[in-house]
Amino acid sequence: MTDDRSAEPKKDASLQGHKSRALEAADCAERVLALFESQFPNDDRPRKAIEAARAWARGEIRVGAARTAALDAHAAAREAATHPAACAAARAAGHAAATAHVATHARAVRLYADKARAAAGRGA
């Protein structure tokens, strides 16, 4: 018989790292959110996705709710396709929320944030 208790601290550390990545992703996406909101002031889906990433990291919502918020932000991005900076900012928000589902989505947040800044003429 094996003792699985030794895996518990590693799992806890891994979950904490995952939550930290989600918070960092939310912060990164929030820095370019205005590029979306300036074009679409009545569309709060990207903002809600950023908040979902944070809420998941705080243990307030489950992954499924964060994933739904991510998909909603990506829908907003598709609708903003003719506004490249806004579209990329919404994608950054969507990936921030999706980080709750799969931690590697955090990488895409930075890429889309950089793309949003570049499209807005603000440089990466």
Sequence and secondary structure as in RCSB ss.txt:
>XXXX:A:sequence
MTDDRSAEPKKDASLQGHKSRALEAADCAERVLALFESQFPNDDRPRKAIEAARAWARGEIRVGAARTAALDAHA
AAREAATHPAACAAARAAGHAAATAHVATHARAVRLYADKARAAAGRGA
>XXXX:A:secstr
   GGGHHHHHHHHHHHHHHHHHHHHHHHHTTHHHHHTT TT  HHHHHHHHHHHHHTTSS HHHHHHHHHHHHH
HHHHTTTSHHHHHHHHHHHHHHHTTT TTHHHHHHHHHHHHHHHTTS  
